[in-house]
Amino acid sequence: MIRMYLIDREHPPRHIHIKYAEYEAVMELDNLNIIDGRSQKVP
């Protein structure tokens, strides 16, 4: 299961937090770049 969540009033840039298995990452919404952490590619 992949968990993704947005905290509406958090610091810029707008981003989502992603948790998948042991991976955690923060993805910028404007360009979908991982800006913190790491993620595994999901098939």
Backbone as a printed PyTorch tensor [residue, N CA C, xyz], in Angstrom:
tensor([[[  0.8410,  -1.1720,   0.0000],
         [  0.0000,   0.0000,   0.0000],
         [  0.8910,   1.2410,   0.0000]],

        [[  0.5260,   2.2000,  -0.8040],
         [  1.2310,   3.4780,  -0.8660],
         [  0.3630,   4.5260,  -0.1800]],

        [[  0.9550,   5.2230,   0.7930],
         [  0.2440,   6.3140,   1.4760],
         [  0.7960,   7.6300,   0.9640]],

        [[ -0.0960,   8.5320,   0.5670],
         [  0.3050,   9.8610,   0.1340],
         [ -0.5960,  10.8550,   0.8470]],

        [[  0.0100,  11.9130,   1.3600],
         [ -0.8120,  12.9050,   2.0380],
         [ -0.2490,  14.2960,   1.8570]],

        [[ -1.1390,  15.2500,   1.9190],
         [ -0.8270,  16.6660,   1.7490],
         [ -1.1720,  17.3730,   3.0410]],

        [[ -0.2510,  18.1740,   3.5330],
         [ -0.5180,  19.0120,   4.6970],
         [ -0.7000,  20.4270,   4.1530]],

        [[ -1.9270,  20.9010,   4.2010],
         [ -2.3190,  22.1090,   3.4740],
         [ -1.5070,  23.3430,   3.8060]],

        [[ -1.1700,  23.5810,   5.0540],
         [ -0.5020,  24.8370,   5.4220],
         [  0.9640,  24.6270,   5.7640]],

        [[  1.5970,  23.6830,   5.1210],
         [  3.0040,  23.4220,   5.3760],
         [  3.8720,  24.3380,   4.5130]],

        [[  5.1670,  24.3400,   4.7660],
         [  6.1300,  25.2040,   4.0850],
         [  6.1350,  24.9760,   2.5730]],

        [[  6.4870,  26.0230,   1.7960],
         [  6.6130,  25.8730,   0.3470],
         [  7.8710,  25.0590,   0.0130]],

        [[  7.9850,  24.5110,  -1.1540],
         [  7.0000,  24.4470,  -2.2260],
         [  5.8940,  23.4480,  -1.8960]],

        [[  4.7480,  23.5560,  -2.6120],
         [  3.6510,  22.6050,  -2.3820],
         [  4.1490,  21.2050,  -2.6890]],

        [[  3.8640,  20.2950,  -1.7830],
         [  4.4140,  18.9530,  -1.9210],
         [  3.5240,  17.9350,  -1.2250]],

        [[  3.7590,  16.6650,  -1.5270],
         [  3.0720,  15.5880,  -0.8360],
         [  4.1070,  14.6950,  -0.1750]],

        [[  3.6940,  14.0440,   0.8970],
         [  4.5300,  13.0730,   1.5920],
         [  4.0980,  11.6910,   1.1200]],

        [[  5.0580,  10.8370,   0.8410],
         [  4.7750,   9.5000,   0.3220],
         [  5.4450,   8.4760,   1.2200]],

        [[  4.6980,   7.4260,   1.5840],
         [  5.2520,   6.3030,   2.3440],
         [  4.8970,   5.0260,   1.6090]],

        [[  5.9190,   4.2200,   1.3190],
         [  5.7320,   2.9460,   0.6290],
         [  6.7180,   1.9530,   1.2130]],

        [[  6.2070,   0.9250,   1.9070],
         [  7.0510,  -0.0590,   2.5890],
         [  8.0050,   0.6900,   3.5090]],

        [[  9.3240,   0.4990,   3.3450],
         [ 10.2860,   1.1810,   4.2120],
         [ 10.7520,   2.5160,   3.6290]],

        [[ 10.1730,   2.9300,   2.5070],
         [ 10.5830,   4.1580,   1.8390],
         [  9.6980,   5.3280,   2.2440]],

        [[ 10.3150,   6.4960,   2.4030],
         [  9.5850,   7.7360,   2.6480],
         [ 10.1970,   8.8170,   1.7750]],

        [[  9.3600,   9.6390,   1.1880],
         [  9.8530,  10.6980,   0.3210],
         [  8.8900,  11.8750,   0.3540]],

        [[  9.3920,  13.0140,  -0.1080],
         [  8.5800,  14.2130,  -0.2850],
         [  8.6850,  14.5910,  -1.7550]],

        [[  7.5200,  14.7330,  -2.4100],
         [  7.4890,  15.0290,  -3.8500],
         [  6.8630,  16.3910,  -4.0850]],

        [[  7.5780,  17.2200,  -4.8300],
         [  7.0780,  18.5430,  -5.1970],
         [  5.9430,  18.3880,  -6.2070]],

        [[  4.8380,  19.1100,  -6.0140],
         [  3.6800,  18.9550,  -6.8780],
         [  3.8350,  19.6310,  -8.2420]],

        [[  4.5960,  20.7030,  -8.3260],
         [  4.7240,  21.4210,  -9.5960],
         [  5.4070,  20.5940, -10.6790]],

        [[  6.4440,  19.8300, -10.2950],
         [  7.2070,  19.1140, -11.3220],
         [  7.4310,  17.6370, -10.9940]],

        [[  6.8590,  17.1600,  -9.8850],
         [  6.9230,  15.7580,  -9.4600],
         [  8.3290,  15.2710,  -9.1310]],

        [[  9.2250,  16.1950,  -8.7920],
         [ 10.5730,  15.8170,  -8.3520],
         [ 10.5460,  15.3960,  -6.8950]],

        [[ 11.3580,  14.3890,  -6.5530],
         [ 11.5510,  14.0130,  -5.1560],
         [ 12.4920,  15.0460,  -4.5600]],

        [[ 12.0440,  15.7620,  -3.5150],
         [ 12.8680,  16.8120,  -2.9300],
         [ 13.4480,  16.4160,  -1.5770]],

        [[ 13.0060,  15.2760,  -1.0430],
         [ 13.5730,  14.7830,   0.2250],
         [ 13.2780,  13.3010,   0.3130]],

        [[ 14.1900,  12.5660,   0.9300],
         [ 13.9930,  11.1320,   1.1090],
         [ 14.2830,  10.3620,  -0.1660]],

        [[ 13.6920,   9.1620,  -0.2240],
         [ 13.8940,   8.3510,  -1.4220],
         [ 12.6660,   7.4700,  -1.6080]],

        [[ 12.4910,   7.0100,  -2.8290],
         [ 11.3590,   6.1460,  -3.1230],
         [ 11.8100,   5.0310,  -4.0480]],

        [[ 11.0260,   3.9980,  -4.1090],
         [ 11.2920,   2.8950,  -5.0090],
         [ 10.3350,   3.0300,  -6.1810]],

        [[ 10.8090,   2.7150,  -7.3720],
         [  9.9110,   2.7430,  -8.5130],
         [  8.9110,   1.6020,  -8.3820]],

        [[  7.6540,   1.9300,  -8.5750],
         [  6.5870,   0.9470,  -8.4700],
         [  6.1940,   0.5140,  -9.8660]],

        [[  6.1620,  -0.7990, -10.1270],
         [  5.8140,  -1.2600, -11.4870],
         [  4.4060,  -0.9010, -11.8820]]])
